[in-house]
Amino acid sequence: MPNVCADNPGQSGIGRTFSAALIGFISLFAGLLLAPAASAAPTVTSHAVTADPDAVAESWSRQDLQSAKPAPMPVPPEAAFDIPSFDAAVSAKNGPFTPADPTAYPERVQGKVFFDLGLNRYQCSGTLVNSVNGNVVYTAGHCVWDTTTGDWVRNFVFIPGYADNTSPFATYAATTLSTTSGYSQKKDLSYDIGMAVVAGDPEADLGGSRQIAFNLRPFSRKYTIYGYPAQPAPPYNGERLAGCRSTVALRDAGSPRPMGVAPCDMRQGASGGGWITDGNYLNSLTSYTYCDEDPDLCNVIWGPYFSKAAKALYTSDVAGGSVTPTLKVRFSPPRVVRKRRVLFKFAGTGSTPLRFECRLDHQAARNCAERTVISRLAAGRHVLRVRATDQTGHRSARTIKKTFRVVLKNA
């Protein structure tokens, strides 16, 4: 019986061998490891903005932008962890940094969020994510919904590439605001995730966006974190994009459990700032800190674990979800091979990490990897069909079919 080996070099050389009847390939793309998601079915709360988006965008003067207050961060629950030492975590490769040019790609898809609440004007941070309509911004739940008054913020705008009270790009006003019911109804910081659908086409204007990922294994995961912190001051003033290269060091109480990353000292103003992992995937955002409660934790910031709730926002009717994944075969065997082992290499693009699904001859379709080896093949004609699927279940527009024949010397 033929064997299949699916190796993905991006997964630290992890590889497994299975019967081709099962085609049990490693099903993960580009080293992105999946973790179990919470079982509770999440719901989304949305609010259609009735104000004219052009009027809202024009209502924000440069003076308004500069005088907007950093949004207060939520008060965290009582710490549910032991305070570790982070001395070993600080090196030349991690910790705070200043992006050289916030208007350059991809940093320009990070931006500042401004909104009204009561009689005050506030600021947060946000990230433009790849979507079918190119107009979805992720931020913190507390930057779109006020748990004290039980009401939505007003006059919400997103300004990408913001620096020193100006931006070379447009100001994008929200047409819809959304958050999770776990945050709006229960004030649960595990669900402190907000989303704005904005007028216009910022993804086209900016030349791109961040992809988004769900249910990744958090253990020791590395993030590049962006935001516009105004605290601590100095070094921050809320007018320049700041960054941290950080690693998951702690998990807090909750379900799913929020992640604590270190070293990073961003506080007020950084709320909603994107946590980017594995190159270009938004996978969490800044929610809260324990700095006011314990100075030993001022070098740790906390963000929600992106699982079903974050995905429910993204796939909601107001957001539209992912673009159609693309698929290509980077390498395949010739039409005639004279050995019982063949190699395939697949690639694709999508709004989320992709998995590949393969079907060899008339066997059942199974998950496969970017690099797939099929061995112990019988002589004769074989057909491999492959398609790509993203984390929301959106499939590539076509299934690629590759046909080859095994001709053995003694067959």
ABEGO torsion letter per residue (X at the ends): XBBBBBBBAAAGGBBBBBBAAAGBBBABBGGBBBBBBBABBBBBBBBBBABBAAAAAAABBAAAAAABBBBBBBBBBBBABBBBBAAAABBAABEBBBBABAABOAAAABBBBBBBBEABBBBBBBBBBBBAAGABBBBBAAAABBAAAGBBBBGBBBBBGBBGGBBABBBBBBABBBBBAAAAAAGBAAABBBBBBBBEBAAAAAGEBBBBBBGBBABGBBBBBBEBBAOBOOABAGABBBBBBBBBABBBBEOBBBBBBOBBABBBGABGBBBBBGGABBABBBABBAAAABAAAAABBBBBBBBAAAAAAAABAAAGEBBBBBBBBABBBBABBABABBBBBBBBBBABBBBBBBBBEABBBBBBBABBBBBGBBBEBBBBBBBBBBAAGBBBABBBBBBBBBBBAAX
